[in-house]
Amino acid sequence: MTIDTLKRLLTFTLLCLAQALIFNRVQLFHTATPLLYVYYILIFPRHYPKWSMLLWGFFLGLALDMFANTPGVTAFSLTFAAAVQPYLLELFIPRDADDQLKVSARTLGWGKFITFASLFTLVYCLLFFSLEAFNFFNWLHWLGCIFGSTLLTMIMITTFESVRK
């Protein structure tokens, strides 16, 4: 097992436990919930094997589904997010960037990183809350959940990124 795999496993475990034990209980105005585990998929480096990203995303989603009692919603949403991340990342990096570029505010710059992370989080929240609601009768609440959770998650991602080495 490589050091990278051990770090990913430790991050996987910590984010899963933090989400299950702390962040799932936080709801601002009964709509906004911080979904910090999106950060795990967000920071995969450029040219990381896509099949591996899909597996990490699926298993993190599956673990969170077991804790949150959302059968398959998080697993599908995170797997989709892992599939979209490399293509979305290519929009924000220069063509001559290093193949092993690590996604961070230092490497991308704060402006590009925040734009990339916001778009990525918005796509994830849109899919997650659409699957969770599975109807559009209360569309104002649905929009509040999407934009509130995106904003709250982005605040947490920015905070984590500012203290990350």
C-alpha angles and dihedrals in degrees: 000000000000127000089247091057092048091050090049091049092050092047089047091053096044095048092045093051094043091051095045098043103032119009098046088062093054114090122162112206089346090286115066118073122172110241099191095162088078086075089068092063093037096063099052108129124248114276093017106154108275094216089056092049090051091051094047090048094047095048093045089050092047092051091049091046089057092053097041099040093234101134108219098334097107093037093054094042094049092045089052090047090051089051093051099042099082093049093046091047091055089064091062104042130072118257093243094051120132115275091231094048110158114221110240141122089258095057099038099031123245096272096052093039094053091046092048094045092046094050092045093048092046091053090049094047092046091055095039097051093040090056093042095050095036089187136062100215093113097037095159090060089045091053090045091053092049098047096034093050091044091052094045092046091049091052090053094044091051090049093050092045093052092057097038116106 
